[in-house]
Amino acid sequence: MNENLICPLAQALDIIGDRWTLLVVRDLLQGKSRYNEFSASSENIPTNILANRLKRLIEQGLVEKQPYQQRPIRYQYALTDKGMGLLPAVQQLVLWAQQHYPHCRDVPAEFLQRTP
């Protein structure tokens, strides 16, 4: 995170402005919580990028991880309240894309009706 950015949009983009980060956030918003679930997404995020994005989201306080298995240790991930605050922005991006790019697949109505 660049502490010198004054523009709120520039600050937000510095944190979540790349393709992969928002797709991980999308997956978390849709209920995925484990590494193998993220890596199985249709966008085929490379594992090194997935690990990096999860780490960055944790460092920014948007995601937390908890162990669900001890040997070997494995983690599940969840959005924090700060991360859940991204839901309206992601919903609006989905609606915008569906309006202007009709070839996009529909998103379940439940996702668009969710509240943080």
N, C-alpha and C positions, 0 to 999 in steps of 0.2 A: 504494500500500500504506500502510495506516495503522499506523505503528509503535507507537501507543498501545493497540492492541487486545490485551487479555490473554487472552481466550478463543481457543483454537486454532481452533475452528469459525468464530468471527467473523473471524479473520485469513484463513482459507482462503476464506470467502465474499467477503471484500473483494477477493480476487485473482481467483477463478474463479466467483463466485456469480451471474453473470448468464447468461441462456439462451444468448446467442451465443458466449460464451467457451467453455463446455463443448462446444458443437457443433463449434467449430473444433478443440478438443482431440480430440473423437471422430473427426473426419475425419483428423487427423494420426495417431491410433492405428490407423486403418483403412488407412493408406498413402497418403493424399493428401499432396501436397507443394507444389503450385503454386497460385498465386492463382486462376487460372481454374478449377481443380478445386474449390476451396472455394466459389467463387461459383456453381458449377453444382449444388451440393447442393440437395436437394429443399425445404429450408426457405427458400430464396431470401433469404439474408442480404444486406441492402443493402451496396453496395460501400464506402460510407464507414464503416459499422460494422465490416465485415470488416477494413479497413485499420487501424482503431483497435484492434481486438482483437488482431490480429497484433503490432502495435507494443507493446501492453501486455504480451503474453506474452513478447516478446523482452526488454523492460525488466525483467521479473520473473525472467528466467533460465530460463523453461520451454521456450522455443523459440529456435532459432538460424536464421539465414538465410544462404544462400550463393548467389552469382550462378551462374546456369547459362547465361546469354547476355549478351554485352557490348553489342551495338548493336541495339535499345535494351537497356539493362541490365534484366534480369529475374532474380528470385530464386526459389529453392525453399526451403521451410521444413521443419524437422525438430524433433522433441522432443529436448530435452536429457535427461540422466539424471534431473534434477529433474522435468521434465515427464512422463517415462515413469513416474515414481512415482505418477502419477494413475491409471494403468491399473486397479489393483484397485478404486479408488473408483468409477470409471466403470462397470466390470463389475458391481459391486454395485448401482448405480443402475439399470442395465439389467435385472438380475434382479428387482429390487423392482418395477419398472414392469411387467414381463411377468407377474409374479405377481398384481398387484393391478389391472391394466388389461389384460384379455385381448385387447382390440382392437389392442394394439400389435403391430407386425410382429415376426417372429422375427429375431434377430441370428444371424449365422453362428456355429456352434459354435467355429470356429477363433478368433474374437474372444474368446469367453468362456474359452477354454483358454490364451490367451496369458499369458505371464509378463513382468514388466518386465525 
